[in-house]
Amino acid sequence: MRKEDDAGFREFARDRSLALRRTAYLLCLDWHLAEDLVQTALIKLYRVWPRLRHSESIDNYARRVLTRCWLDEGRRTWRRRERRDGVVPEPASDRDDPALVAAASGLSDVLLRALAEIGPRQRAVVVLRYCLDLPIADVAGTLGLTPGTVKSQTARGLDALRAIVEEWETEELPTRGRSR
């Protein structure tokens, strides 16, 4: 790779890695996996950077690569066998704290927990469509789907999120009414 290509990629990676990491977190809900996904996506982008550097849709392509990396990661056999206990080590800084990032981006803890309950494809569509505020055409291009599929997956994903939150609310109702 030429020096100017290398410098351009470094600038892109420096400027966009935090946004890519936040997107990856919303997809996988795990900061460590999000960092791994961003690194994998950046490696794949680096390989094709000379062809991409003059493109107007580098951000769309980067989101597409990141989303595909996440979907591929979920298909790995060892990932399915992994048992997570939900204990996360302390974040290195405040900007890495999932609760603060979620609060800063206007996402509640309930929404993040509910996102973890829906399927990966529906989660990807909902995150790209509503958390990143992308139009249907960009979501379709990112995921390699037709706009109609994006619309139906969005509707199903939102229905699933509503059902999950309503179920949680009905489970919590008896405890709210108890006197102390």
ChimeraX attribute file (.defattr): number of C-alpha atoms within 10 A of each C-alpha:
attribute: neighborCount
match mode: 1-to-1
recipient: residues
	/A:1	11
	/A:2	8
	/A:3	8
	/A:4	10
	/A:5	16
	/A:6	14
	/A:7	12
	/A:8	15
	/A:9	19
	/A:10	14
	/A:11	12
	/A:12	15
	/A:13	17
	/A:14	10
	/A:15	11
	/A:16	13
	/A:17	17
	/A:18	15
	/A:19	13
	/A:20	24
	/A:21	21
	/A:22	21
	/A:23	22
	/A:24	27
	/A:25	22
	/A:26	25
	/A:27	26
	/A:28	22
	/A:29	17
	/A:30	14
	/A:31	19
	/A:32	13
	/A:33	17
	/A:34	22
	/A:35	18
	/A:36	16
	/A:37	24
	/A:38	28
	/A:39	18
	/A:40	16
	/A:41	22
	/A:42	21
	/A:43	12
	/A:44	15
	/A:45	20
	/A:46	18
	/A:47	11
	/A:48	11
	/A:49	19
	/A:50	17
	/A:51	11
	/A:52	16
	/A:53	14
	/A:54	9
	/A:55	11
	/A:56	9
	/A:57	10
	/A:58	15
	/A:59	14
	/A:60	15
	/A:61	17
	/A:62	19
	/A:63	23
	/A:64	20
	/A:65	21
	/A:66	27
	/A:67	25
	/A:68	18
	/A:69	19
	/A:70	23
	/A:71	17
	/A:72	10
	/A:73	17
	/A:74	14
	/A:75	10
	/A:76	10
	/A:77	9
	/A:78	9
	/A:79	10
	/A:80	10
	/A:81	8
	/A:82	8
	/A:83	7
	/A:84	7
	/A:85	6
	/A:86	7
	/A:87	6
	/A:88	10
	/A:89	6
	/A:90	9
	/A:91	11
	/A:92	8
	/A:93	7
	/A:94	11
	/A:95	12
	/A:96	14
	/A:97	14
	/A:98	19
	/A:99	15
	/A:100	13
	/A:101	15
	/A:102	17
	/A:103	12
	/A:104	11
	/A:105	12
	/A:106	10
	/A:107	15
	/A:108	13
	/A:109	13
	/A:110	13
	/A:111	15
	/A:112	17
	/A:113	14
	/A:114	18
	/A:115	25
	/A:116	16
	/A:117	13
	/A:118	17
	/A:119	11
	/A:120	17
	/A:121	17
	/A:122	21
	/A:123	23
	/A:124	29
	/A:125	27
	/A:126	27
	/A:127	21
	/A:128	25
	/A:129	20
	/A:130	11
	/A:131	15
	/A:132	15
	/A:133	12
	/A:134	17
	/A:135	12
	/A:136	19
	/A:137	14
	/A:138	20
	/A:139	26
	/A:140	21
	/A:141	16
	/A:142	23
	/A:143	19
	/A:144	13
	/A:145	13
	/A:146	13
	/A:147	16
	/A:148	12
	/A:149	14
	/A:150	25
	/A:151	17
	/A:152	13
	/A:153	18
	/A:154	23
	/A:155	15
	/A:156	15
	/A:157	23
	/A:158	18
	/A:159	12
	/A:160	18
	/A:161	23
	/A:162	14
	/A:163	13
	/A:164	18
	/A:165	16
	/A:166	12
	/A:167	11
	/A:168	13
	/A:169	11
	/A:170	10
	/A:171	11
	/A:172	11
	/A:173	10
	/A:174	9
	/A:175	9
	/A:176	8
	/A:177	8
	/A:178	7
	/A:179	5
	/A:180	3
